[in-house]
Amino acid sequence: MSLTETYEGSYNHFAADAIADARSEFIRRTYLHLAAAMLVFVGLTGLFLGIEPVRNVLAVTIGQYWFVSIIAFMGVSWLANWWAHSQVSTTLQYVGLATYVLAVALLFVPLLTQASMFYPDVIPAAALLTAIVFGGLTVVVMITGADFSFLRNVLVVGSLAVLGTIGCSLLFGFSLGIVFVSAALALVCGYILYTTSNVLHHYRTDQHVAASLALFACVAELFWWMIRLLSFFSDD
């Protein structure tokens, strides 16, 4: 087998098993797609916030069902990781990424509307902290090369606990305080470690779109809970 055939064939291998050039190209494509998804998210969110009728409709409809956002964040990361272990076409992965970015932009409008009205300084601070935390956890995984797939069961239990607590709050009418939000943030950090290590170890090198989708879900959820956390401090 020629060197060229070996190089091209490595694009059907897991990133951990691929040759260095193929692995580097996969990581580069993944994070370029993540950056593009984030830019589109910012653009769409700004567009929806700038159109008052759209903003008001979303605030009334989605704002009443904010918990749907949490389910969407958790669900899509598992969907993307399932794609990593199946033969889903690249086209379908792009459709999934585009659809999810649009959905997240819509889901964020009520939260950002409320934050901009009552806590205008929270949004940029939350964005900065999100970038710092996500970047720091990413560096940890990239430098150590550790496989955090062992976190899977912990994350499943933690996710069920979060969803159960939200369900109880809706059923019995109690508010979710700063302790709950902090715990949810810790869970998201676990998802970032888990997902980033999956990108390195359990995604094939031709699945950069699915990998970027999983990472985008983590960033979006981290940003969501960071806004919630800083809003508590602003109240104080």
C-alpha positions as semicolon CSV with decimal commas, in nm:
position;residue;x (nm);y (nm);z (nm)
1;M;0,000;0,000;0,000
2;S;0,138;0,341;-0,094
3;L;0,192;0,626;0,153
4;T;-0,084;0,824;-0,018
5;E;-0,332;0,538;0,020
6;T;-0,235;0,503;0,382
7;Y;-0,288;0,875;0,441
8;E;-0,625;0,884;0,267
9;G;-0,740;0,565;0,436
10;S;-0,663;0,715;0,775
11;Y;-0,961;0,946;0,727
12;N;-1,185;0,647;0,795
13;H;-1,009;0,564;1,122
14;F;-1,061;0,686;1,474
15;A;-0,865;1,003;1,543
16;A;-0,658;0,827;1,807
17;D;-0,546;0,565;1,552
18;A;-0,494;0,796;1,254
19;I;-0,159;0,926;1,140
20;A;-0,054;1,260;1,287
21;D;-0,142;1,471;0,980
22;A;-0,489;1,318;0,947
23;R;-0,556;1,359;1,320
24;S;-0,445;1,723;1,312
25;E;-0,662;1,793;1,008
26;F;-0,962;1,633;1,179
27;I;-0,916;1,845;1,492
28;R;-0,866;2,159;1,281
29;R;-1,185;2,092;1,083
30;T;-1,381;2,014;1,399
31;Y;-1,292;2,339;1,573
32;L;-1,333;2,546;1,256
33;H;-1,687;2,408;1,225
34;L;-1,742;2,483;1,594
35;A;-1,624;2,841;1,546
36;A;-1,848;2,880;1,240
37;A;-2,147;2,741;1,433
38;M;-2,086;2,987;1,715
39;L;-2,064;3,280;1,473
40;V;-2,389;3,176;1,307
41;F;-2,549;3,140;1,651
42;V;-2,441;3,492;1,747
43;G;-2,569;3,631;1,416
44;L;-2,906;3,455;1,438
45;T;-2,955;3,549;1,801
46;G;-2,877;3,912;1,728
47;L;-3,121;3,903;1,435
48;F;-3,404;3,757;1,644
49;L;-3,339;4,000;1,931
50;G;-3,344;4,292;1,689
51;I;-3,688;4,212;1,547
52;E;-3,934;4,310;1,819
53;P;-4,236;4,101;1,706
54;V;-4,017;3,790;1,679
55;R;-3,855;3,864;2,015
56;N;-4,191;3,910;2,186
57;V;-4,340;3,593;2,040
58;L;-4,038;3,386;2,143
59;A;-4,038;3,540;2,491
60;V;-4,402;3,440;2,540
61;T;-4,389;3,093;2,383
62;I;-4,042;2,956;2,456
63;G;-3,997;3,160;2,773
64;Q;-4,270;2,961;2,944
65;Y;-4,100;2,634;2,856
66;W;-3,736;2,715;2,934
67;F;-3,676;2,360;3,058
68;V;-3,706;2,240;2,697
69;S;-3,372;2,410;2,633
70;I;-3,200;2,193;2,893
71;I;-3,344;1,876;2,743
72;A;-3,230;1,988;2,397
73;F;-2,876;2,061;2,516
74;M;-2,840;1,723;2,681
75;G;-3,009;1,528;2,405
76;V;-2,808;1,660;2,114
77;S;-2,471;1,578;2,268
78;W;-2,577;1,216;2,303
79;L;-2,717;1,221;1,950
80;A;-2,387;1,344;1,810
81;N;-2,194;1,084;2,005
82;W;-2,430;0,815;1,875
83;W;-2,358;0,939;1,523
84;A;-1,991;0,886;1,598
85;H;-2,056;0,515;1,631
86;S;-2,284;0,479;1,328
87;Q;-2,269;0,536;0,954
88;V;-2,452;0,869;0,936
89;S;-2,381;1,063;0,616
90;T;-2,193;1,392;0,626
91;T;-2,494;1,562;0,467
92;L;-2,719;1,453;0,752
93;Q;-2,458;1,572;1,001
94;Y;-2,459;1,917;0,839
95;V;-2,839;1,924;0,849
96;G;-2,828;1,833;1,217
97;L;-2,570;2,101;1,295
98;A;-2,758;2,373;1,106
99;T;-3,093;2,278;1,257
100;Y;-2,953;2,270;1,608
101;V;-2,778;2,607;1,578
102;L;-3,106;2,761;1,461
103;A;-3,299;2,596;1,744
104;V;-3,049;2,710;2,007
105;A;-3,063;3,067;1,877
106;L;-3,442;3,061;1,918
107;L;-3,419;2,904;2,265
108;F;-3,174;3,167;2,387
109;V;-3,386;3,469;2,289
110;P;-3,608;3,474;2,602
111;L;-3,311;3,428;2,836
112;L;-3,102;3,697;2,664
113;T;-3,401;3,932;2,651
114;Q;-3,452;3,900;3,024
115;A;-3,082;3,931;3,099
116;S;-3,039;4,240;2,880
117;M;-3,332;4,410;3,054
118;F;-3,235;4,339;3,416
119;Y;-2,867;4,235;3,413
120;P;-2,704;4,396;3,105
121;D;-2,350;4,326;3,229
122;V;-2,416;3,956;3,274
123;I;-2,415;3,857;2,905
124;P;-2,058;3,969;2,814
125;A;-1,927;3,840;3,147
126;A;-2,096;3,503;3,091
127;A;-1,957;3,486;2,738
128;L;-1,604;3,554;2,864
129;L;-1,629;3,298;3,143
130;T;-1,773;3,043;2,902
131;A;-1,477;3,092;2,669
132;I;-1,228;3,064;2,957
133;V;-1,383;2,750;3,110
134;F;-1,436;2,574;2,777
135;G;-1,088;2,668;2,658
136;G;-0,927;2,556;2,983
137;L;-1,100;2,218;2,987
138;T;-1,017;2,168;2,619
139;V;-0,649;2,237;2,685
140;V;-0,650;1,986;2,971
141;V;-0,781;1,711;2,744
142;M;-0,558;1,803;2,452
143;I;-0,241;1,816;2,659
144;T;-0,303;1,507;2,870
145;G;-0,470;1,304;2,595
146;A;-0,682;1,146;2,869
147;D;-0,990;0,943;2,779
148;F;-1,282;1,061;2,993
149;S;-1,529;0,808;2,856
150;F;-1,547;0,661;3,207
151;L;-1,760;0,966;3,298
152;R;-2,049;0,838;3,088
153;N;-2,244;0,671;3,368
154;V;-2,184;0,964;3,604
155;L;-2,312;1,207;3,341
156;V;-2,620;0,995;3,275
157;V;-2,707;0,986;3,645
158;G;-2,631;1,357;3,682
159;S;-2,847;1,443;3,381
160;L;-3,139;1,242;3,519
161;A;-3,097;1,416;3,854
162;V;-3,104;1,759;3,688
163;L;-3,411;1,673;3,481
164;G;-3,582;1,522;3,786
165;T;-3,514;1,832;3,994
166;I;-3,648;2,058;3,718
167;G;-3,958;1,839;3,690
168;C;-4,018;1,859;4,065
169;S;-3,974;2,237;4,062
170;L;-4,237;2,267;3,791
171;L;-4,469;2,026;3,970
172;F;-4,437;2,162;4,323
173;G;-4,359;2,525;4,242
174;F;-4,025;2,572;4,419
175;S;-3,745;2,778;4,265
176;L;-3,408;2,643;4,155
177;G;-3,140;2,824;4,351
178;I;-2,772;2,893;4,311
179;V;-2,671;2,552;4,446
180;F;-2,866;2,377;4,171
181;V;-2,725;2,607;3,902
182;S;-2,371;2,548;4,030
183;A;-2,428;2,173;4,023
184;A;-2,562;2,198;3,667
185;L;-2,250;2,392;3,566
186;A;-2,029;2,122;3,718
187;L;-2,223;1,863;3,517
188;V;-2,168;2,062;3,196
189;C;-1,795;2,077;3,268
190;G;-1,802;1,699;3,293
191;Y;-1,975;1,687;2,954
192;I;-1,704;1,907;2,804
193;L;-1,429;1,674;2,929
194;Y;-1,623;1,370;2,810
195;T;-1,707;1,514;2,467
196;T;-1,363;1,657;2,399
197;S;-1,198;1,326;2,485
198;N;-1,450;1,151;2,259
199;V;-1,338;1,380;1,977
200;L;-0,983;1,260;2,029
201;H;-1,053;0,892;2,088
202;H;-1,393;0,782;1,961
203;Y;-1,477;0,987;1,653
204;R;-1,357;0,887;1,310
205;T;-1,156;1,145;1,122
206;D;-1,437;1,195;0,869
207;Q;-1,688;1,290;1,142
208;H;-1,574;1,645;1,213
209;V;-1,928;1,780;1,166
210;A;-2,079;1,547;1,427
211;A;-1,789;1,628;1,660
212;S;-1,844;2,003;1,621
213;L;-2,216;1,953;1,689
214;A;-2,142;1,777;2,019
215;L;-1,896;2,048;2,121
216;F;-2,137;2,327;2,023
217;A;-2,404;2,171;2,246
218;C;-2,159;2,183;2,535
219;V;-2,066;2,546;2,473
220;A;-2,431;2,650;2,442
221;E;-2,531;2,476;2,764
222;L;-2,230;2,617;2,949
223;F;-2,324;2,968;2,833
224;W;-2,687;2,910;2,939
225;W;-2,602;2,810;3,295
226;M;-2,331;3,075;3,323
227;I;-2,591;3,344;3,252
228;R;-2,816;3,188;3,516
229;L;-2,535;3,180;3,772
230;L;-2,423;3,539;3,718
231;S;-2,784;3,655;3,731
232;F;-2,803;3,523;4,089
233;F;-2,497;3,726;4,185
234;S;-2,646;4,034;4,016
235;D;-2,958;3,997;4,229
236;D;-2,740;4,007;4,537
